[in-house]
Amino acid sequence: MTELPNSTAARDIASLIHPYTNLDRHQTSGPFVIRRGEGCYVEDDNGKRYLEGMAGLWSASLGFSEPRLVAAAARQMQQLPYSHLFNHRSFDPAIDLAEKLLGLAPAGLSKVLFANSGSEANDQAIKLIWYYHNAIGRPEKKKLIGRVRGYHGVTVASASLTGLPANHTDFDLPIAGVFHADCPSYYHYAEPGETEAAFVERMAANLEALIEREGPDTIAAFFAEPVQGAGGVIVPPRGYFERVQEILKRHEILFVVDEVITGFGRTGNLFACETYGLKPDLMNVAKALSASYLPISATLVSDKIHDAMLAESRKIGTFGHGFTYSGHPVSAAVALEALTIYEERDIVGHVRRMAPHFQARLRALADHPLIGEARGVGLIGALEVVRDKATKASFDAALGVPAAIQTAVIEEGVILRAIRDAVAICPPLIITDAEIEILFDALQRGLDKVLAGQRIDA
Ligand SMILES: Cc1ncc(COP(=O)(O)O)c(C=O)c1O
């Protein structure tokens, strides 16, 4: 990289630490700078436009130029730019948003606790679960189960639940008392000749064995994303969640559904709880809650959790938890407007109309020589990159083939994300049929380019 010392790239390298980046490589590669957005497109600092096939981080559901969200933020900024919810204080946007969320949420969830990120939502869910078990006189029931390839965030506790090596290695995580059940990817983990039904039974038996080994009386909760996103877009096999929920219920283990990616339409229903028949005790949402225009997340809890919170705060004298920005009025106003837009524009109906086209183009790529599996649901999907379709063997990691595909597709004008051996696709929910064509045409060209060997060395 030859850049002037006052260039954007040089200033970035001199000053910024980038999340989820090879920090050493960044010193020479420099940043990919995005300057503006419009609809499903973003534009870099050279004026080149890209279709944002990842909606940022699975999150910018309404694209990058929704004027109503901007207006909602400006209105609230002018009226009351900041207040808080501590010590009985309140304000309309937080109340309105909580009411709206509860009106949309799966049955049984009856109160809302706001936070600012998906990680914080999961983190505070853990605290509520511990609080709950102390309140009901079961203080020994505190262990937590996440899953291999699960992603729940990066705070100390939520990163512990996350089941990805990069989030643990040399961070001295996971913390004690956190365990990881199997990842339910039939493609990756089925044994030779094993049917999907037998695979689900094995997943269930392994979960049951983990619970028995640790002691059911010591296990508080099981956290799961309906579709594992950052783990590679792992769609659950048929019947998996029925079996899991039956086991959790039998052992009185709380079920926490992490809808941070799937919430607000992604899978073709407002919540993936509906898509997969999930009955959560707690549910976490973020990302599309505000279309990602401002940070906000929420933990929704059932009456039984809330009753325990009442009892504990009566005993202790307060509920000793909350962030300066819990339910921030500007974030809440933007989120409320996002939910209103979802309803008025029937975003779920739009996802249902686009999904067959999206999934058909995705699945057609399973025939590509580099692709072992195409998987997805609604407007989320992934392609598994393989060296050998029959054995499912992946390329030597040092070759960086998924990253080369990501680079090639970006050159073709579409932003996608390489995750392990997969290429993930998760566009804004407002994507049109014409944009789906543009996205998959670019992906096809990028795959062909890499196959032709032009970019295997990238
Ligand atoms: C399912 C899931 N949970 C939690 C998180 C963490 O959210 P945040 O990055 O806002 O802390 C993410 C982020 O991608 C996620 O995908």
The ligand as a Tripos MOL2 file, in Angstrom:
@<TRIPOS>MOLECULE
LIG
   16    16     1     0     0
SMALL
NO_CHARGES

@<TRIPOS>ATOM
      1 C1        -27.2810  -14.2930   16.8160 C.3       1 LIG1
      2 C2        -26.4560  -13.1800   17.3380 C.ar      1 LIG1
      3 N1        -26.4830  -12.8970   18.6520 N.ar      1 LIG1
      4 C3        -25.7670  -11.9000   19.1750 C.ar      1 LIG1
      5 C4        -24.9610  -11.1270   18.3840 C.ar      1 LIG1
      6 C5        -24.1370  -10.0390   18.9970 C.3       1 LIG1
      7 O1        -24.6470   -8.8180   18.6570 O.3       1 LIG1
      8 P1        -23.7540   -7.4860   18.8040 P.3       1 LIG1
      9 O2        -22.6910   -7.5690   17.7550 O.co2     1 LIG1
     10 O3        -24.7600   -6.3980   18.5450 O.co2     1 LIG1
     11 O4        -23.2150   -7.4660   20.1760 O.co2     1 LIG1
     12 C6        -24.9260  -11.3460   17.0080 C.ar      1 LIG1
     13 C7        -24.0860  -10.5160   16.1290 C.2       1 LIG1
     14 O5        -23.8860  -10.7970   14.9800 O.2       1 LIG1
     15 C8        -25.6630  -12.4130   16.4810 C.ar      1 LIG1
     16 O6        -25.6140  -12.7140   15.1760 O.3       1 LIG1
@<TRIPOS>BOND
     1     1     2 1
     2     2     3 ar
     3     2    15 ar
     4     3     4 ar
     5     4     5 ar
     6     5     6 1
     7     5    12 ar
     8     6     7 1
     9     7     8 1
    10     8     9 2
    11     8    10 1
    12     8    11 1
    13    12    13 1
    14    12    15 ar
    15    13    14 2
    16    15    16 1
@<TRIPOS>SUBSTRUCTURE
     1 LIG1         1 GROUP 0 **** ****
